[in-house]
Amino acid sequence: MTDKKRLRLGILGCGRIVTRRVLPASSQSELVSLFAIASQREGVAQESASDFQIPHAFNSYDELLKSDDVDAVYIPSTGDQHHRWTIAAAEAGKHVLCEKPLAPTLREAEEMVAACRENNVLLQEAFMWRQHSRAQMLKSVLQDGAIGNLRLITVNFSFNIDRNDWRLRPERGGGAMWDLGCYGVNASRFFTEAEPTAISADAHWWETGVDMTMRIGLTFPNEVLANIDCSFELPFRCRMELVGDGGRIVVDPAFQPGEKPSFQLWRSADHDAPMETIETSSRDQYACQLDAFALGIQEGKLVDSAEDGLQNMKVMEEILNTAKKASTASPKA
């Protein structure tokens, strides 16, 4: 792909994140052209293609993967489908942008990474918030010492879901930790640029065997602690706080920048320290993600590599195992 050639992207699915987030944001992309979309449901892909001027629509994912005109695919499906279609895409020679988390199990994620490596294609886990300028500015502010030495990261992410939602089904890759807690784990690793040295966790388990609410504690090098909670049974919260020994930062909402992205900064540990509101670019984070993915393919190296996604999976699987061991009431398998 030359510098002037846009990445021709195919999308495997027409779910809510596609029609509400990715397709509307694609018009802001400078490096990606939506070339094709597929759905397993008759007529659905054609409707989305018409709504968003996508040249080609297919009634199966296999048909799309056979197209020589598609350079890469985005996989937005439920977690239980990631393994199958990532490997199929890799074998078809397509680069892959896969929704988070990579897979329901570490073993499946490892097989996905291996398949992409063997077929010489790149795989990226779709943590869109990392690609936005706000995330980059937050990291820059931390590295400049605006709040002193980072000591504590707190992430709260919750919303209440219908009890028939697929995210409460273990066979679909459900659970609050996989769906929401993954953001807190990802953010903690992103800002510390390290892996946790100790993990604690406990949970409230739903009758299907998935975690409904989970509380996570991570210990990182350089005396940094992270407290993360996630839930499908609490009111909506999407908040992050970065606390140093000389100040703090609050990001609310944390992973949804909105039309006027900003964060609050206190450059002193004093109780009456003045608050600064730092505003960042309003560019859609999904457009940022698409362009970062395309640029990484051009350069042959992604900013968020498959190995980083695999490392996130390793931490999350250890969290889940720790929570199961800690539970006073064993989850029902």
N, C-alpha and C positions, 0 to 999 in steps of 0.2 A: 504494500500500500504506500503510495507516494505521499509527500507532504500535502499535496493539493487534493488528494482523493479522499472523499469522505468514507468512513466505515459503513458498509451496508449491513444493517442489523435486521435480524429476524427475531420475532417474539413468539415464544411457545406458550400461548395462553392469552385469555382475555378477561382475567379476573379483575377485582376492584382496584388493586394497586396499579394495574396496567391502564385501565380506562380513566381512573381518577387522578393518577400521579404521573406515570411515565409518558403516556401518549400526549397529554397536554403540555408537558415540559419539553418534549422533544423538539418543538419549534424553536426553542432557544439554543439548541445544540449547534455548535459551530463545526463539529467534526464527524457527526453521525447522521446518516440518512436512514429513516425507517423504510426498509425495502420490502419486508414481508411479515405477515402475522398469521398464526395458525390457531385453530381451536378444534377440540375433539367433538364439539357440538355443532351440528349442521347449521350453517348460515351465520353463526356468531362472528367468525373472523371476517366475513364479507361485510357485516354491519360496521365493525370497528374500522375496517379498511376504508369504507366509504366516509365515515365520520372524520377520519384523520388523514385522508388522502395518501394512504399506503398503497403502493402499486400492485402488490400481490397478496392474495389471501388463499390459505389452504385449509382443507378439512381434516388434516392430520398432521401431527408433528413430523412424522417420517417424511412426508412429501416436502415439507419445508427444508428439512436437513439434506435432501437430495439436490437441492438447488445449488448450482455452482456459482450463482450470483450473490449468495449470502456469505459474508465474511465471518460473522459472529452471531451468537444468539444470546438472548436474555431469557432466563428461566425464572418465572415468577410464581411457579406452582407451589402447592403444599409440600412440606418437607419430605414426605415419603416418596415424592416423584423426582427429587433432585438427583439422586444417584443414577437412576435409569437414564434420564435424559441428558445429564452432563456427559456420561460415558458415550452415549449415542452421538452426541454432538462432537465430542473429541474424535471419535472414530470417523466422523464425516469431515474432519478437518476444520471445524469451526471453533473459534475462540469462544469462551463462555463467561458471561456475567450472571452469576447465580444468586438468587435471594438468600438472605440470611435466615437461620444458620445453614451452613453448607449441607448438612444431612442430620438425620435423627440419631446417628451413632458415629463414633469416631472411626470405626472400621470402614463404614461406607464413605466417609469423608476422605480417608486415606486412599481408598480405591479410586475415587474421583480425581484426586490430585495426581495419582500415579498414571491414570489413563490420559490425562491432559499432557503430562510430561512425556509419555511414550509416543504420543501423536504430535508432539511439537506445537501444541497450542497453549494459550494462556488462559488461566482461570482466575477470576476475581469474585470474592464474596461481596455482595451488594450492600455494604454499610454506607448509604448515601450521605449521611451527616458528615462523615470524615472529609468528603470532597468539597464541602462548602467553605467559603472564605472565613466564616465565623470560627469553624474548628481550627483552621490554620492560624487565625489571629489569637485564639485562646492559647494555643501552644506557644506562639511567639511571646505573648505576655508572660506566660509562666517562665519561659527560658530567659527572659530579660530580668527576672527577679522582682517583678512588680508586687508579688505577695510574699516575698522571701522564699524560704525553702518549702516546697509542697509537703504537707503532712497528712492531709485527709481528703479523700474523695467520697462524696455521698451522691448516690443516684437513686431516685424514686421513679418508678414507671409502673402505672397501673391503669386499668379501666375495667368496667363491669361488662361481661359478655353473657350472651344467651347460653343457657345450659345445654342446648343442642348444638352449639358451635363445634366445628371440626377440631378446633384447638383444644378441646377437652378429650379428644380421642387419641390414645397412645399410639395406635397403629398408623396414624396420620402424621406423627411427629409433634403431637400436642404437648402443652404444658407452659406455664407462665415463664419458667426460666428459659426455655428454648425460644419463645416468642418475644419476650420483653427483657428478661434478665441478660440476654446476650448483648444488649446495648450497653449495659453497665459494665460488663466484663470487657467488652471491646473498648469502651471509653477509658477505663482504668489502665488497660495495657497501652493505649494510645498516648495518654498523658504522662505515664511513668516511663514509657519506652523500656519496659521490663516485664518479666513474668513473675507471678506470685510465688512466694516461698512457703506460704502456709494458707490453708483454706478452711473455713468453717461455714456450715450451712444447716438450716432446718426449714421445715415446710409444713404447710397444711395441704393434705392430699385430698383430691376429689375422688368420688366413688369409682371412677373409671381407672384410677391409678396414676393420673398425672398430677403434678403440683399445681394447686390453685393459687397459693401465695408462697413465696419463698424469700427468706432473708439470708444474705450472703455476706461473709466477711473475708476479705483478702488482705494478706500482708505482703508488701513489696519491699525490695531493697531500699536503702536510704531512709528508713523509718517512715515509710508511707503506708497508710492504712486506707482501705476502701470498704465502705458500707453500702450494700446494694439491696434494695427490696423491689419485688415485682409481684403483680397480682392481677387476677381476672375477677376479683370479687370486691375491689375497693374503688372509690371514685377516681375519676381521671386525674392523674398526676404525671408530669413529665419534666422532672426538675433535676438539676445537677448543681452541686456546690463543690468548689475547689478551694480548700483552706490551707493557707501557709502560715508560717510563724510570724509573718509580717503583713498579713492582709487576707482577703478572700475574694472569690468570684462566684456569682450566682448566675446560672443560665436557666431560664424558665420562659418558654418551653425548651427543653434541652435538645431534642432531636427533630424538631419541627420548626425551623427558623421563621416561617411565615413571611408576610409581605414586608415587615420592617425588622429584620434580624438584629438582635442586640444582646448585650450581657451587661451585668452590673459589676463594678469593680470597686473595692475598698483597698487603698494602698497602705493602710496602717492597721495595726492590731488594736488601736484605741477604740473604746466603746462609742465614741462620738466621731469616728473617722468619717469624712465626707464620702458620699457615693458618687461614682462616675458612671454614666451610661455610655457604653461604647457601641456605636452602630456599625454594621458591616454591609456588604453587598446584598442586594435583594434578589440576586439571580437565583433561580430555582435550583434546589440542591440535586434534583434528579437530572437536570440538564448538566450540572457540574459533574455528576457521576458518569454520565454518558461520555462527556468529553475527556475525562480523566482516563476512562477505560480505552477509548480510541487512541489517545495520545500514548498510553502505555504500549498498545499493540504496535503503533508506529515505531516506537523506540525499542521494542523488544523487552521491556521490563515494566511491570505494573507497580504503581506506588503502593497499592495494597495487594500483596502477592498471595498466591494460593497457600503458600507456607504460613503466612500470617493468619489466614482463615483457619488453617489446620491447627495452629497453636491455640486459637480461640476455642476451637472444638475440644481440644485436650483439657483446657481449664474447665469448660462447662461440664464435660463428662465427669471430671473429678468432683465438681460441685454437686452434681446430681447424686453421685455415689455417696458423698459425705452426708448429704441431707437424708438419704434413705437410712443410713446407719444411725443417724442422730434421732430419727423420728421415734416417738413413743408409741405411735400406732403405725404399723407397717402398711405401706401402700398396697392396694389390691392390684395384682398383676392382671 
